């Protein structure tokens, strides 16, 4: 099992043809560094595909997810370049639910 202590979402789209080295370079550019046990999420412009890069302290993991229907509920990119998510928000995001309404204390803050 891969340990993930922090989950970061990048608001700018990523070309899904990008491989591990290209995504790692984008993580360093956007987040400043790839930190151990952190996951970095990127989506394509249409919001139908997602890539997740995880640095486990020893190596890099890169995973991709594609939706057959619908789109990932991403950010509009106006509030911040990066957004920190908790595990419940990540679960909602990958299943296509409105993750921004879930706060860490289970309070609905945004409709």
TITOR-169261 format. One record per residue (C-alpha): residue number from 1; z, y, x. Coordinates in pm, 1 decimal. Each point is the difference from the previous one (the first is absolute). Layout:
BEGIN
<site NUM,<Z,Y,X>>
...
//
This chain:
BEGIN
<site 1,<0.0,0.0,0.0>>
<site 2,<-88.8,345.1,125.5>>
<site 3,<289.9,246.3,-6.0>>
<site 4,<-91.7,342.3,-139.7>>
<site 5,<261.3,274.7,10.9>>
<site 6,<-217.6,294.1,-106.3>>
<site 7,<-321.5,31.0,-199.9>>
<site 8,<-230.7,296.5,50.5>>
<site 9,<-298.6,96.9,-211.1>>
<site 10,<-279.7,216.5,138.9>>
<site 11,<-161.9,224.7,-257.8>>
<site 12,<-337.2,41.6,175.4>>
<site 13,<-253.7,-279.0,-63.9>>
<site 14,<-93.4,-255.4,264.8>>
<site 15,<-334.6,-170.2,55.4>>
<site 16,<75.3,-362.1,-88.9>>
<site 17,<-240.2,-124.1,268.5>>
<site 18,<261.9,111.7,254.6>>
<site 19,<152.6,-275.0,210.0>>
<site 20,<343.7,-32.1,154.1>>
<site 21,<-57.7,239.9,288.9>>
<site 22,<-153.9,267.9,-222.1>>
<site 23,<280.0,-23.8,-256.0>>
<site 24,<260.3,8.6,278.4>>
<site 25,<-164.9,314.5,139.5>>
<site 26,<15.9,157.1,-348.8>>
<site 27,<371.5,-90.8,-26.2>>
<site 28,<69.6,172.5,332.1>>
<site 29,<-204.7,303.9,-105.9>>
<site 30,<155.6,36.0,-346.8>>
<site 31,<356.7,-122.3,59.5>>
<site 32,<43.9,88.3,367.0>>
<site 33,<70.7,-358.4,110.3>>
<site 34,<8.1,-356.8,-123.7>>
<site 35,<368.3,-84.3,-23.8>>
<site 36,<138.8,-356.3,3.1>>
<site 37,<63.7,-150.0,-343.6>>
<site 38,<-190.4,274.2,-180.1>>
<site 39,<-291.8,-56.9,-238.4>>
<site 40,<-282.1,253.4,-35.9>>
<site 41,<-218.1,0.1,-312.1>>
<site 42,<-350.3,141.7,-36.8>>
<site 43,<-247.7,-6.6,-288.4>>
<site 44,<-371.7,57.8,-21.7>>
<site 45,<-147.3,305.2,-170.6>>
<site 46,<-49.0,-184.5,-332.3>>
<site 47,<354.5,-139.8,-1.6>>
<site 48,<-120.8,-357.0,-51.3>>
<site 49,<92.9,-130.8,345.2>>
<site 50,<309.4,26.6,214.8>>
<site 51,<81.4,-85.5,360.4>>
<site 52,<352.7,-45.5,132.7>>
<site 53,<82.8,6.5,368.6>>
<site 54,<339.9,-131.9,109.7>>
<site 55,<135.0,15.9,354.2>>
<site 56,<267.9,-267.5,36.5>>
<site 57,<108.6,106.6,348.0>>
<site 58,<-212.4,-267.8,169.6>>
<site 59,<-340.9,31.6,-159.7>>
<site 60,<-206.9,157.1,-273.5>>
<site 61,<-62.0,-150.2,-345.2>>
<site 62,<-284.8,130.7,-214.5>>
<site 63,<-39.9,-103.6,-361.6>>
<site 64,<-248.4,105.2,-265.8>>
<site 65,<13.2,-4.4,-379.1>>
<site 66,<-284.1,59.8,-241.7>>
<site 67,<26.9,51.4,-373.7>>
<site 68,<-263.7,-160.6,-220.4>>
<site 69,<78.9,245.2,-279.4>>
<site 70,<165.6,338.1,-7.2>>
<site 71,<124.2,210.0,288.4>>
<site 72,<312.6,32.2,206.0>>
<site 73,<217.7,288.7,-117.0>>
<site 74,<-15.9,210.9,314.6>>
<site 75,<105.2,356.7,67.5>>
<site 76,<-214.8,304.9,-60.0>>
<site 77,<45.3,103.8,364.2>>
<site 78,<122.0,348.6,-87.0>>
<site 79,<373.7,-52.6,40.9>>
<site 80,<13.5,-163.4,344.6>>
<site 81,<-210.9,-183.0,254.9>>
<site 82,<244.7,-291.1,5.0>>
<site 83,<245.6,-138.9,-253.6>>
<site 84,<293.8,-236.7,60.2>>
<site 85,<33.1,-283.3,-253.4>>
<site 86,<276.6,-244.6,-78.6>>
<site 87,<-59.7,-371.3,-65.7>>
<site 88,<-12.0,42.8,-379.5>>
<site 89,<-252.8,281.1,27.6>>
<site 90,<-215.4,-217.4,225.7>>
<site 91,<14.4,-286.7,-250.1>>
<site 92,<-105.5,235.8,-279.5>>
<site 93,<-278.1,146.3,214.8>>
<site 94,<-159.4,-334.5,89.6>>
<site 95,<8.4,-111.7,-362.6>>
<site 96,<-161.0,323.9,-121.5>>
<site 97,<304.5,153.0,-167.8>>
<site 98,<102.9,368.9,20.6>>
<site 99,<232.1,-30.6,301.0>>
<site 100,<76.9,373.3,19.6>>
<site 101,<225.8,-28.7,-305.6>>
<site 102,<233.6,-242.1,181.0>>
<site 103,<276.5,163.1,201.0>>
<site 104,<238.2,-177.9,238.3>>
<site 105,<284.3,20.7,-252.2>>
<site 106,<-216.5,-135.2,-289.2>>
<site 107,<-23.7,342.8,-162.3>>
<site 108,<-330.2,98.9,-157.2>>
<site 109,<-78.4,338.5,150.3>>
<site 110,<-370.9,53.4,-74.6>>
<site 111,<-201.3,-82.6,-310.5>>
//
